[in-house]
């Protein structure tokens, strides 16, 4: 006698899409985004906008993809699989910024924009001519923009050296159109301090600064973690709080790789093994 056993169909986890550059060293960019999304229980998908030759010492070169290739990747994923949040990173050129902004404007999902301008090593990853496109096309479609203080200065001209300066930075970024601005104060002295604001509500996130130079990929990781939490249906402040806790742990567990700056450890919550 046989018995039919019905196996319930597995349910897909929340779906998150990253539109960014590829990091051949695996610490930042698309690679960091997908690792973060997996670690936080979501299904990561990717649109590769540029390819970098990159390692622990810096970026040796990058090549942007044609806008047609970026648009085709995006439509392929969104039209069939769908997305519950999108994160953008390195977009390289004005044409790619404008292409991606147009696609995002027609997508009903929260968007986290990490306005990547330079790498951890100071290598430029965005053409100067693309800054106006970031200001006027990309940031207005963002649910959350996550600039560090260097990117705030690059985009708005505002310099911040203390908490009041971060408030001015937040207001200047909000003037460019995102619903929320997360101003990352990691370059300031003392604790790692971030400000999240929508112009009315203000949330400060403070974490101890870990004595670990291996911090490659922190910006990509934080933005992707926020997107993953938004895809789960969390409100922006709760998503940022969870993402901040995750990236702080990843920084604490960062490890040496190659001869320069190693990456954060994206799997730190999944295993205690190296």
VOGU-3710 file (C-alpha; in Angstrom, 3 decimals, decimal comma):
1> xxxxxxxxxx> 0,000/0,000/0,000  1,396/3,373/-0,933  0,660/6,736/0,570  0,813/10,013/-1,290  2,919/12,531/0,571  2,206/16,125/-0,279  5,184/18,391/0,197  4,110/21,996/0,695  5,550/24,390/-1,845  8,352/26,522/-0,502
11> xxxxxxxxxx> 7,559/30,207/-0,240  9,980/32,662/-1,808  11,720/34,990/0,628  11,420/38,760/0,157  13,067/39,824/-3,105  15,667/42,598/-3,205  17,396/43,963/-6,302  20,776/45,673/-6,355  21,777/47,917/-9,259  25,485/48,551/-8,815
21> xxxxxxxxxx> 29,038/47,761/-9,841  30,830/44,442/-9,510  33,787/44,244/-7,085  36,194/41,557/-8,271  37,681/41,353/-4,767  34,288/40,400/-3,318  34,200/42,940/-0,474  31,951/45,672/-1,836  29,545/46,338/-4,698  27,247/43,663/-6,089
31> xxxxxxxxxx> 29,106/40,940/-4,198  28,670/42,638/-0,804  25,046/43,420/-1,605  24,144/39,799/-2,389  25,976/38,470/0,675  24,143/40,966/2,891  20,767/40,121/1,394  21,369/36,407/1,951  22,548/36,952/5,534  19,354/38,867/6,310
41> xxxxxxxxxx> 17,022/36,232/4,903  16,094/37,749/1,566  16,587/36,730/-2,060  19,114/39,003/-3,731  19,072/39,764/-7,462  21,396/41,968/-9,462  21,704/44,432/-12,300  25,389/44,985/-13,015  25,994/48,583/-14,105  29,799/48,503/-14,159
51> xxxxxxxxxx> 32,664/46,068/-13,728  35,683/46,971/-11,610  39,162/45,514/-11,380  39,489/45,849/-7,628  41,321/44,304/-4,696  42,308/45,171/-1,127  44,709/47,856/-2,393  42,273/49,837/-4,510  40,468/50,074/-7,838  42,738/49,453/-10,791
61> xxxxxxxxxx> 40,082/50,224/-13,396  36,367/50,153/-14,189  34,205/49,730/-17,255  30,562/50,761/-17,365  28,027/48,614/-19,182  25,869/50,033/-21,985  22,595/51,558/-20,827  20,785/49,013/-23,004  22,356/46,155/-21,021  21,415/47,736/-17,695
71> xxxxxxxxxx> 17,838/48,333/-18,839  17,517/44,765/-20,148  18,780/43,234/-16,886  16,384/45,372/-14,863  13,334/44,603/-16,976  14,219/40,887/-17,036  14,141/40,686/-13,252  11,329/43,104/-12,428  8,882/41,987/-15,127  9,107/38,290/-14,242
81> xxxxxxxxxx> 10,221/37,921/-10,616  9,243/41,273/-9,174  10,956/43,187/-6,393  10,027/44,328/-2,912  12,949/46,760/-2,566  15,742/48,114/-4,767  19,206/49,339/-3,787  21,487/51,359/-6,056  25,241/51,739/-5,752  27,952/52,564/-8,276
91> xxxxxxxxxx> 26,343/53,831/-11,492  29,472/55,401/-13,033  28,012/57,781/-15,648  25,243/60,318/-16,209  23,641/58,083/-18,830  23,449/55,140/-16,443  22,186/57,310/-13,571  19,393/58,662/-15,752  18,544/55,229/-17,150  18,260/53,737/-13,681
101> xxxxxxxxxx> 16,308/56,702/-12,312  13,747/56,298/-15,095  13,366/52,589/-14,320  13,021/53,202/-10,593  10,377/55,888/-11,068  8,151/53,276/-12,739  8,711/50,602/-10,049  6,428/50,396/-7,026  8,965/49,408/-4,398  11,052/51,296/-1,830
111> xxxxxxxxxx> 14,417/52,462/-3,158  17,653/52,871/-1,189  20,165/55,086/-3,010  23,800/54,862/-1,971  25,265/57,769/-3,987  28,678/56,180/-4,451  31,283/58,732/-5,504  34,615/57,268/-4,421  35,890/53,918/-3,165  37,197/53,194/0,331
121> xxxxxxxxxx> 40,666/53,865/-1,078  39,709/57,235/-2,578  39,376/56,023/-6,166  36,673/57,871/-8,165  33,701/55,681/-9,148  31,384/58,341/-10,559  32,075/60,729/-13,405  31,973/64,359/-12,270  29,524/65,053/-15,080  27,078/62,597/-13,473
131> xxxxxxxxxx> 26,653/64,553/-10,239  23,811/66,697/-11,596  21,995/63,538/-12,702  22,344/62,078/-9,200  21,046/65,313/-7,666  18,110/65,915/-9,981  17,112/62,484/-11,323  18,201/59,752/-8,892  17,767/61,254/-5,418  14,175/62,393/-6,082
141> xxxxxxxxxx> 13,094/58,739/-6,545  14,821/57,531/-3,359  12,956/56,329/-0,312  16,224/56,554/1,629  19,495/58,176/0,512  22,603/57,054/2,412  25,493/59,473/1,707  28,622/59,640/3,833  30,004/63,072/4,691  32,304/63,173/1,656
151> xxxxxxxxxx> 29,346/62,394/-0,620  27,228/65,047/1,133  29,925/67,628/0,409  30,223/66,428/-3,187  26,464/66,646/-3,765  25,470/69,705/-1,716  28,607/71,624/-0,767  27,725/71,260/2,930  30,580/70,229/5,228  29,812/68,555/8,546
161> xxxxxxxxxx> 32,254/68,205/11,417  29,855/67,742/14,347  26,249/66,794/15,143  24,756/70,178/14,157  26,641/69,930/10,888  25,016/66,549/10,275  21,602/68,188/10,715  22,507/70,767/8,072  23,736/67,940/5,857  20,452/66,093/6,298
171> xxxxxxxxxx> 18,430/69,159/5,331  20,619/69,769/2,272  20,217/66,179/1,060  16,446/66,228/1,672  16,247/69,355/-0,476  17,305/67,142/-3,392  14,166/65,025/-3,058  14,574/61,737/-1,138  11,900/60,941/1,459  14,543/60,128/4,085
181> xxxxxxxxxx> 18,246/60,976/4,378  20,652/58,815/6,369  23,767/60,900/6,954  26,648/58,584/7,806  29,084/60,170/10,245  31,605/57,365/10,206  34,406/59,773/9,261  33,931/61,856/12,407  35,930/61,270/15,587  34,408/59,278/18,433
191> xxxxxxxxxx> 31,533/56,814/18,166  30,139/55,854/14,760  27,186/58,258/14,571  24,496/58,331/11,878  21,505/60,636/11,506  18,253/59,553/9,872  15,797/62,335/9,118  12,787/63,066/6,945  12,806/66,756/7,871  10,395/66,199/10,756
201> xxxxxxxxxx> 11,401/63,034/12,573  15,012/62,662/13,639  16,680/59,393/14,658  20,281/59,159/15,866  22,153/55,860/15,688  25,312/55,559/17,754  27,630/52,539/17,814  31,062/51,958/19,332  33,936/52,463/16,914  35,786/49,171/16,520
211> xxxxxxxxxx> 39,570/49,227/16,239  39,565/47,338/12,956  40,924/48,749/9,703  39,224/46,051/7,622  36,086/47,952/6,698  35,881/47,549/2,915  32,249/47,457/1,778  30,592/49,155/4,747  28,524/51,601/2,680  27,282/48,952/0,255
221> xxxxxxxxxx> 26,527/46,613/3,133  24,538/49,163/5,117  22,432/50,265/2,142  21,726/46,658/1,165  20,776/45,775/4,733  18,297/48,670/4,797  16,811/47,487/1,492  16,520/43,930/2,816  14,629/45,113/5,888  12,352/47,368/3,813
231> xxxxxxxxxx> 11,565/44,357/1,610  10,326/42,580/4,742  7,844/45,395/5,267  9,633/47,292/8,029  9,229/51,032/8,386  12,283/53,112/7,493  13,490/53,879/11,068  13,194/50,223/12,108  14,913/49,060/8,912  17,816/51,450/9,496
241> xxxxxxxxxx> 18,151/50,410/13,144  18,394/46,732/12,223  20,788/47,474/9,359  23,029/49,568/11,625  23,237/46,706/14,144  24,091/44,264/11,366  26,837/46,394/9,800  28,353/47,206/13,201  28,755/43,487/13,849  30,145/42,949/10,351
251> xxxxxxxxxx> 32,765/45,673/10,943  33,755/44,174/14,286  34,315/40,834/12,529  36,127/42,311/9,480  39,157/40,318/8,435  42,472/40,849/6,604  42,578/39,986/2,924  45,415/40,733/0,526  47,883/43,496/1,275  45,473/46,351/2,045
261> xxxxxxxxxx> 42,046/46,931/3,568  40,083/43,732/4,107  36,283/43,407/3,979  33,645/43,324/6,665  32,371/39,830/7,485  28,904/39,548/5,983  28,212/36,125/7,476  28,959/37,098/11,075  25,378/36,428/12,214  25,158/33,076/10,447
271> xxxx> 28,195/31,344/11,910  30,894/31,701/14,509  33,293/29,829/12,257  35,842/31,744/10,121
//
